[in-house]
Amino acid sequence: MKLNLQNQILIRMINENQVKDVLQKILTEEVSKVSRQDFSKVQFKIDELENSLIETMKELRKLNESIPSGLVGLTKNRISGIYNNLSGSHKLIKVLKDKVKNYKRSLYAQSLDEKKKNDKI
């Protein structure tokens, strides 16, 4: 009787691998819910942001060039700081853009590989 009860408990116990498998399925499903259209929207917005930032940097350069000599001492460091911050933001946007693009590529390459495997079965 006691042995039978222990077997029933063991059967009902969830082991670590089962938990990992379920979590992986959940994570994969949530990730795969991102459509190509959603990726495209995000990529488009990132491109818009990057272009706006580039235009802002151009306008800041124009401002810097148009400052009269009497204000150069007052504005030089501030404009330089703003430009450096904008430049750093531009680099971060490029990194983000590449990460989204690579993630999209890997996600859809993975789903293509899975489809090929399923077609063979």
C-alpha positions in Angstrom: 0.0 0.0 0.0 2.8 2.4 1.0 4.8 1.6 -2.2 1.7 2.2 -4.3 1.2 5.6 -2.7 4.9 6.5 -3.3 4.5 5.5 -7.0 1.4 7.7 -7.3 3.3 10.7 -5.8 6.2 10.2 -8.1 3.9 10.1 -11.1 2.3 13.3 -10.1 5.6 15.1 -9.3 6.8 17.7 -11.8 10.5 17.4 -12.6 12.8 20.2 -13.6 13.0 19.2 -17.3 9.2 19.3 -17.6 9.1 22.8 -16.2 11.9 23.9 -18.6 10.0 22.3 -21.5 6.8 24.1 -20.7 8.6 27.5 -20.2 10.4 27.1 -23.5 7.1 26.4 -25.3 5.5 29.5 -23.6 8.4 31.7 -24.5 8.6 30.5 -28.0 4.9 31.0 -28.6 5.0 34.5 -27.1 8.0 35.5 -29.3 6.5 34.0 -32.4 3.4 36.2 -31.9 5.4 39.1 -33.2 4.4 39.4 -36.8 6.5 40.5 -39.7 4.2 43.5 -40.0 4.9 44.5 -36.4 8.6 44.1 -36.9 8.3 46.3 -40.0 6.4 49.0 -38.1 9.1 49.0 -35.4 11.9 49.1 -37.9 10.1 52.0 -39.8 9.8 54.0 -36.5 13.5 53.4 -35.7 14.4 54.6 -39.2 12.3 57.7 -38.7 13.9 58.4 -35.3 17.4 57.9 -36.8 16.6 60.3 -39.7 15.2 62.9 -37.3 18.3 62.7 -35.1 20.6 63.1 -38.1 18.6 66.2 -39.1 18.8 67.6 -35.6 22.6 67.1 -35.6 22.8 68.9 -39.0 20.8 71.8 -37.6 23.0 71.9 -34.5 26.1 72.2 -36.7 24.4 75.0 -38.6 23.6 76.8 -35.4 27.2 76.3 -34.2 28.5 77.8 -37.4 26.1 80.8 -37.3 27.0 81.9 -33.7 28.6 85.3 -33.5 32.1 85.4 -32.1 30.9 87.3 -29.0 28.8 84.2 -28.0 31.3 81.5 -28.9 32.8 81.3 -25.4 29.4 81.1 -23.8 27.9 78.4 -26.2 30.9 76.3 -27.4 30.9 73.8 -24.5 27.2 73.5 -24.3 26.7 72.9 -28.0 29.6 70.5 -28.0 27.9 68.6 -25.1 24.6 68.5 -26.9 26.3 67.3 -30.1 28.1 64.5 -28.2 24.9 63.4 -26.5 23.1 63.3 -29.9 26.0 61.4 -31.4 25.9 58.8 -28.6 22.1 58.5 -29.1 22.6 57.9 -32.8 25.1 55.1 -32.1 22.6 53.5 -29.7 19.8 53.8 -32.2 22.0 52.1 -34.8 22.8 49.3 -32.4 19.0 48.9 -31.6 18.2 48.9 -35.3 20.8 46.1 -35.9 19.6 44.1 -33.0 15.9 44.2 -34.1 16.9 43.3 -37.7 19.1 40.4 -36.5 16.5 39.2 -34.1 13.8 39.2 -36.8 16.1 37.4 -39.1 17.0 34.7 -36.5 13.3 34.3 -35.5 12.0 33.8 -39.0 15.0 31.6 -40.0 14.3 29.4 -37.0 10.6 29.1 -38.0 11.6 28.2 -41.5 13.9 25.5 -40.2 11.1 24.2 -38.0 8.7 24.1 -41.0 11.3 22.2 -43.1 11.7 19.6 -40.3 7.9 19.3 -40.0 7.5 18.9 -43.8 10.1 16.1 -43.8 8.2 14.2 -41.1 
